[in-house]
Amino acid sequence: MRAKPGRFLTVEGIEGAGKSCNLECIQQFLRDAGHPILLTREPGGTDLGEEIRALLLGHKHHGMSVDSELLLMFAARAEHLAQKIKPALERGTWVLCDRFTDATYAYQGGGRGISPRRIAALEDWVQCGLHPDLTILLDLPVAQGRQRAARRSAPDRIERERSEFFERVRSAYLERARGEPKRIRVVDASAALPAVQAQIRRLMADYLAGEGA
Ligand code: Z5A
């Protein structure tokens, strides 16, 4: 008998939104509900993807063109889908991914100014209709996110952008959430961690109940 296909869940937000902290909590919640989980991230998730990540976020290629950045994101994604995401979903594993294509619309679209139509063309090509079933968008003011991220580590190539860039990224994320309110659930990530995690647990419980899972 074939396993019931898994679900594809993603977590998004500007830097310092708390994705890493909250992925742990979501993973535990799903495990407690009896679902096998694959936790992964973008860009990255495969050997090739992690090498592409190093090119994208390292400091060696500061003058990288916006189109190269976009294409590298999708090259890493193509590998990730082929090697990890699709096989996991097919064997019934739930995939929990730290960022996916909503990040491309937010950063390369909103932040860098690439038209959503060009991103959509690559999305159709690479994903062939595969989209996340549920996306949790951790939303908070840019200044608060940057303050949190600065306490954690030195900025990567993209994190060195100015605040206006991240304001555009945040707006693009929120616009996508308005366009797809059923899939993209916005969580107020400006609150203290226990309050954020309580919102996430409520949202996940609603989702599992709706899925009968
Ligand atoms: N990118 C892109 O441009 N296009 C794409 O298509 C994709 C990605 C897929 C890599 O992302 C970069 O790639 C990213 C977008 C780009 N660049 N930027 N900017 P990443 O996810 O690996 O890196 P990140 O966004 O920089 O993540 P982050 O800074 O690690 O943020 P986070 O994971 O959301 O935050 P955190 O590490 O969980 O928390 C940060 C700190 O805040 C930490 O000390 C926590 O303890 C603290 N924290 C978290 N929540 C709270 C609350 N609620 N209260 C108080 N303190 C908190």
Boltz pocket constraint, residues with backbone or C-beta under 6 A from the ligand:
constraints:
  - pocket:
      binder: B
      contacts: [[A, 13], [A, 14], [A, 15], [A, 16], [A, 17], [A, 18], [A, 19], [A, 20], [A, 21], [A, 22], [A, 42], [A, 43], [A, 57], [A, 73], [A, 98], [A, 99], [A, 100], [A, 101], [A, 103], [A, 104], [A, 105], [A, 107], [A, 108], [A, 148], [A, 149], [A, 151], [A, 152], [A, 158], [A, 159], [A, 189], [A, 190], [A, 191], [A, 192], [A, 193], [A, 194], [A, 196]]
      max_distance: 6.0
